[in-house]
Amino acid sequence: MVVRKVRALLVVLFSAALVAAGFQQMALSAPAPGDVGTQDVEKGELLRVGGSSYPRLVRLEHSGDANGRVLASMTTYRDNAGFATIQESRDDGKTFQPLAEIHDPAGEDTKGMCCSTLYELPQQVGDMPAGTLLWAGTAGVGADEEERQSSIRVWRSDDHGATWNFLSDMVQAPVGPGVWEPEFTVSEQGDLVAFYSDDGDPNHDQKLVQVRSSDGRNWTDAKDMLKNDQFRVRPGMSGVRKLPDGTYVMVYEVCNYDPVHTCTIWIRKSSDGWDWGDPYDLGTEIVSDTGGQPLGTPTIALAPGPNPNGRLLLAYQMLGGDNGGWAPGNGKTVMVNDDPENLAGPWKEIPAPVQINYNQGSVCRNFSPTLLPTADGKSMIHVTTDFEHYIGGPCEAFYAVGPIDEAGNPAASAARPEARPMDTRIGR
């Protein structure tokens, strides 16, 4: 299917500061789990109480006796401070227990934290052996936009997530602009590579930037990874995975480019994890084989599959129709690509383990979900967020485990109803 790729006329209203300093503060009065009203969560269990955003999942694979454990990280807010919470599952995602918290001084005194990621080193980098855990997030998001001074802070754990120590500032933004949503990989050359969204270029409303480090402490060689010649077009929110054949894939959203859809999702490849090609080449747009258009906040996972390179799992915030409105699987699907060598797919819609009934864009509802295959590769662990009782109330994380199988998926096979109008005022 040919999808129109035209510059968008929309204005992005979403601000990451709202995530950390807005709805997370409302979590201060969160009730006990039994009191949670989950009328909009059709499937899924409450993961924790206390407010959550930007959930991320990793399975330990380079950690000796700890291999197989699943860790989940989220950012939250308490006592005028933003911080991270780490949960652990030792039963393949069936249950989670609190493991640790990361309290960064840069997130205290209402400055806030958000937009975080979690990563296990697959090999040694500097003095960090394989199995070292890295967490990174944006600090300083709570101030007024004109006074904000944000930075991306990196923390390290050498005991499988039980304790954490500050490692480095990846990037420090000037007063005003923001730096958001870090993502890690290790390049073919053995460097720790990080990608982040940057609002600081006067020629671009937002762009993707990459840096690298040989030790996790000193970050060098900053360069633009993805940008567009139209100021309002905003690439961001990258997710990276390394395939078994050694190539790398990245997904990201591109907002204000398509005149019909606010934030479409794209994908590209790299042979070494550092060189991603022409930064003005947007890559390959992802559309499902039924015409569903995944929109906003993508994350990606790699699972075993019929292809030697496995299969790609894609989570996203919303699912639009190819000509606008909402697709039938909106809020209730993720996508799978059984042939990662073909970035265009086919991408198939499959049922999401956690399903959100009302999903039309917000800074909480189904925002930046995360996926991880189970140990046998046949199912997936899914974590996403939704308002607890009402729009504007505490935003909480919900999780569930479901099969990686499109058989019987009503969203993919049912006749498509008349498209409902899409509220394009909410964007990233």
Steps between C-alpha positions, in 0.01 A plus 500: 500500500629845412465744788514872434803664654429871510614771745253538787319820585444393860654662806644271769349577838647218701783594739708247690488737795132413540590137543733557792359812663132462415318169523772332706451747784139384522627156604566632851150397604496163327269245668568138581498256204159365594348846464625563150231570242616341175191545288711608202745208535317208342791261559799537730595513868629794701878471522560746785331788682652845509495640147700370204623612160738375231501132603792295366571126519824299478573133551840431652705298250862578595474479878596145598269348757262795466431427134131474421384759750282774350547858620258787443588866549267800519528863597275636774462797737487529880584769756568758227758272338505297182675165519508151351354183640630154407275192522612139463327187373641151556205320340527630143276802543214335688566711812727791592650608831675826597878473468657848521457873452735747332493841670695749295566838673450664161134392513424636848348833610224481234754469216364156411614200293346342194554323170724221627648180360650176638779298336718198576850511352550200268880534519765687696529877449783668688500363854138386469471124437224334303188490717546851636164677507465859383207729568476848346236771517442870457539714812381857538169477315277660764605864461335758278606444140691829487691412818541125448850358492471133420764230484511129433645315797646148488499261798668159535420180689751220555268272698213433257304811591503479881719812548590788271780757472520816293725457196491811278318787335443391143397846384423834665257725315514880514228690684169461319528209253462139614677169446277194529453126466847340499557158343811279516678246284857372467650554156698253295809698601425433868390851597197574711275701267210714617222674307277777630243757386629858496290818491798737499577552131352835381454349154302197619215478748640160598758259361666172595863525616753225572813490717742225603727408787780250556441492876146629573646811662633713218265564207635621166434530125151647527334509160153528353348160437163607354350839412279665239528821303152610614533662842184352655577138408609322819685166486543346845446219750741248352514128583793281392559125482790295364404207278671158510683573174668803659292772335305756702144626460352821637138614528396859568208733460489789255246762606349777286602338170184321386198734454258227613687337790674697773797272578571218257754224576805421290786249501855480363810279516869539577781255429702603807274686746674834443461587131129536424533667161373835376337686792247652258377156388196420713529127429208258452153579631323221688143412398319176578392257231139610562581870465526578871733793569691471831527843658732638765739384774638183337710236672639184345597152616665199338349155540585156356319422178500310173773728362863451616486868600193438714192716492444863593231607747377858486303682770349845446250739648218513244389331180354722230318412181689537175284798402445638849280415795568204725573148383305217671807390698568839656611450861478122469775392262874482450676392179734221397734472201622145434763616251723769658702520180194656335436818696178566307354178632250356479426639846206313649270628772468259793311536828682701767519327839395827671204660324374857542137572413515877462818592315501826311823665608624635832821529701402185690262270318701223328795742488842347421411134571762224511521136389724202575471139376458232762784251554356252247442776243138398447342778704574859596501703818332836445501807726316822428333784690152641546323747726397339823148636541452792263682717249749706697506255790802291597666321208580139585677209331315181405648173377397168348641205307350393168583283196691620196243370255260689278257206469154604601591867523173689453684828442680361196222291350176683572341722240621853554232732640452855387793707618439719804643851503850520644587768756830623362547760771693249710844430358855441612 
